[in-house]
Amino acid sequence: MLTPARPTRADEVRAKLAERGLTDADVAEAVAWARRADNEGAR
């Protein structure tokens, strides 16, 4: 018997990002920006 797959929390986050028109590239750019900002503050 097959059981319907339950959406995971990650699936919910991906759906929210898609609703807002954000792409994987947008997320990657935001992470890169945050890491640069964090490193600049550590100097």
Residue pairs with C-beta under 8 A, 6 or more apart in sequence:
7 15
17 23
17 26
17 27
